[in-house]
Amino acid sequence: MARPAAVSAVRDGGQGQVLPTPVAGPDGNSLAATRAWALARLAEPLTLAGSAAHAGVGVRTLNRRFQAETGTTPLQWLLTQRLEQARELLESTALPVGLVAARTGFVTPDSLRRHLLRRIGLTPRAYRAHFTRPPARTDRTDR
């Protein structure tokens, strides 16, 4: 409360008078353990409150630190990670789309479809058809 009364908030030239308190730990990744924890649980329902509890901070602090460290919100980061894992499964396996959705934390195949269509512009079936290479042939007839 004393800061606004004691000093001007802005110096000449647009510089701030008070330096912001750094939010990252000494290694620059104070939420790295929480991100790793979330990555290991992509198939599970994850909440902001649960992530904040894992990080040992409140939800608002988690949001603020997450934004500072990653440039995005925790929920957008989680969605991106789930979509990346879904893309990997679609490319590398023949799992049904419903199982891919379940393994990556999407409640329904339609949810995966909507998010993939919005982010990539392709449905899961079209994505798989476009990015899956046919298996290499093992029967060589040119011997």
Secondary structure, 3 states (H helix, E strand, C coil): CHHHHHCCCECCCCCECCCCCCCCCCCCCCCHHHHHHHHCCCCCCCCHHHHHHHHCCCHHHHHHHHHHHHCCCHHHHHHHHHHHHHHHHHHHCCCCHHHHHHHCCCCCHHHHHHHHHHHHCCCHHHHHHHHCCCCCCCCCCCC
